[in-house]
């Protein structure tokens, strides 16, 4: 089963890029970090948001958004990056 997804990059509240992808489920764990890493290099030091949209998912699970510009996010949640995860 192929997963359809859209990846959008917003910089300072404006849409900068949009890509449409079809990915096999087993490839998601490598594809999403690779996309995020590529986008991160483009936005260093700027307000940004990356949006992953999965059009075939129910509305509640359809979007994954992250970044430093919460103005475009729905119910943004702050993440304390100083905390460490104990494995």
C-alpha positions as CSV (number, residue, x, y, z in Angstrom):
1,X,0.0,0.0,0.0
2,X,1.5,3.3,-1.1
3,X,1.2,6.3,1.3
4,X,0.5,9.6,-0.4
5,X,1.9,12.7,1.3
6,X,2.4,16.4,0.6
7,X,5.3,18.3,2.2
8,X,5.1,22.0,2.5
9,X,7.7,24.4,3.8
10,X,6.6,27.8,5.1
11,X,9.2,30.5,5.8
12,X,8.1,33.6,7.8
13,X,4.4,32.7,7.1
14,X,4.7,32.3,3.4
15,X,4.6,29.0,1.4
16,X,8.2,28.5,0.1
17,X,7.9,25.0,-1.4
18,X,5.5,22.1,-1.8
19,X,6.2,18.5,-2.9
20,X,3.9,15.6,-3.5
21,X,5.3,12.1,-2.8
22,X,4.2,8.5,-2.8
23,X,6.1,6.4,-0.3
24,X,6.0,2.7,0.7
25,X,5.2,2.4,4.4
26,X,8.5,0.7,5.2
27,X,10.3,3.7,3.7
28,X,8.6,6.4,5.9
29,X,11.2,6.1,8.7
30,X,14.0,7.1,6.4
31,X,12.1,9.5,4.1
32,X,10.6,11.8,6.7
33,X,14.0,12.5,8.5
34,X,15.7,13.0,5.2
35,X,13.1,15.6,4.1
36,X,13.2,17.3,7.5
37,X,17.0,17.5,7.4
38,X,17.0,19.0,3.9
39,X,14.4,21.6,5.0
40,X,16.2,22.5,8.2
41,X,19.3,23.6,6.2
42,X,17.2,26.0,4.2
43,X,15.6,27.6,7.2
44,X,18.5,28.0,9.7
45,X,17.9,31.1,11.8
46,X,14.4,31.9,10.2
47,X,10.8,31.4,11.4
48,X,9.5,28.3,9.6
49,X,7.0,25.5,9.7
50,X,7.2,22.2,7.9
51,X,3.8,20.5,7.2
52,X,3.4,16.9,6.3
53,X,-0.1,16.2,4.9
54,X,-1.4,12.6,4.5
55,X,-4.5,13.2,2.3
56,X,-5.8,9.6,2.7
57,X,-5.9,9.8,6.5
58,X,-8.8,11.0,8.7
59,X,-8.8,14.7,9.5
60,X,-7.5,14.1,13.1
61,X,-4.4,12.3,11.8
62,X,-4.0,14.1,8.5
63,X,-1.3,16.7,9.4
64,X,2.0,16.7,11.1
65,X,3.5,20.2,11.6
66,X,6.7,21.3,13.3
67,X,8.9,24.4,13.3
68,X,9.5,27.7,15.0
69,X,6.6,29.6,13.5
70,X,3.5,28.6,15.4
71,X,1.3,31.3,13.7
72,X,0.2,28.7,11.1
73,X,-0.2,25.8,13.5
74,X,-3.3,24.3,15.1
75,X,-2.9,23.9,18.8
76,X,0.9,24.3,18.9
77,X,2.7,22.6,21.7
78,X,6.1,23.8,23.0
79,X,8.9,21.2,23.3
80,X,11.6,21.7,25.8
81,X,14.8,20.8,23.9
82,X,16.9,21.0,27.1
83,X,15.2,17.8,28.4
84,X,16.9,14.6,27.6
85,X,15.3,11.2,27.0
86,X,16.4,8.4,29.2
87,X,16.5,5.2,27.1
